[in-house]
Amino acid sequence: MDVRSIVWTGPDQVEVRQTEVGEPGPGEVLLQHTISTVSPGTEAEWLGSDQSHYVLQVTFPFVPGYSRVGRVLRVGEGVTEWK
């Protein structure tokens, strides 16, 4: 499945990319997101500096967003709480 994602490719660099999303693996859930929030405070800090990403143990490229709303499309092996 092809999806569009906002990707921070480096400090102060943003792209919209087409990305192939595969089937969920063991313990994973594939969601169709309806909306994802990106707040101006924290994300502005993270967009300008790679240093802040160490909290989450990630670095550029980085796909921002949290508090996602959507529906479950498929579940991987071993997932029993979502359907």
N, C-alpha and C positions, 0 to 999 in steps of 0.2 A: 504494500500500500504506500503510495507517495503522499507526503504531507508537506506543508509549508511551515517553516520555523523561523523565528527571529533568532539570529545567532550573533553573539558578541564575539567577533573574531580576534580582537585585541583591544588595548586601551583606546577608547573613543572611536571604535570601529564597529559598525552594525551592518549585517546583511540579512536578507530574507533568502532562505535556501530551500530547495526541494530536497527532501530526505526520504529514503526508502526505509520503512518500518516493517520488520519481519514479524513472524509469529511469536507469541510470548513463549519464553522458555520456562523451565520448572520454577514454580514459585512466583511467576510474573503475571501481570494483568495488562491486557491491551485495552486502553481507554480511547474513546472518541471525545476529545475535549470540546466543550461548548464555549468556555471562557477561562482565562487564567489571568489573575491580577499581577500587575507589576507596579509597585509603589515608587514614587519619585525619589524618596529619601535614600533608602538602602541601595536600590539599584543604581542610582546616580553615582554613589560611592563605588560600587563594584564595577561599573562601566569604565570609570576613569583609572582604575588601579587594579593590578593583578594581586596585590598584597592582601586585599580583603577576602579573596577567595579561599585563602588557607583555612578559614573557619570551617568551610564545607569540604575542604580537601579537594577542590577542583581548580582548574585554571582555564585560560582561554584555549580553544573556543568554548563558550559557555552559553547554554540556552536558559534565559531567565524565566521567572514565573513561579507562582505558588498559588495555593488556595484554588486549585482547579475544580471545575464543575464539568461533568460529562457523564457518559454512560459506558458500561463495560461491554466491549465487543467480543472478547475471547479471554479465556483464562488458560494458564499453563498447567502442566502436570503438578498435582499436589495442592492446588488452590481449592479450598473448600468454603471459604467465607464470602466469596464474591461469585456472582453468576449473571 
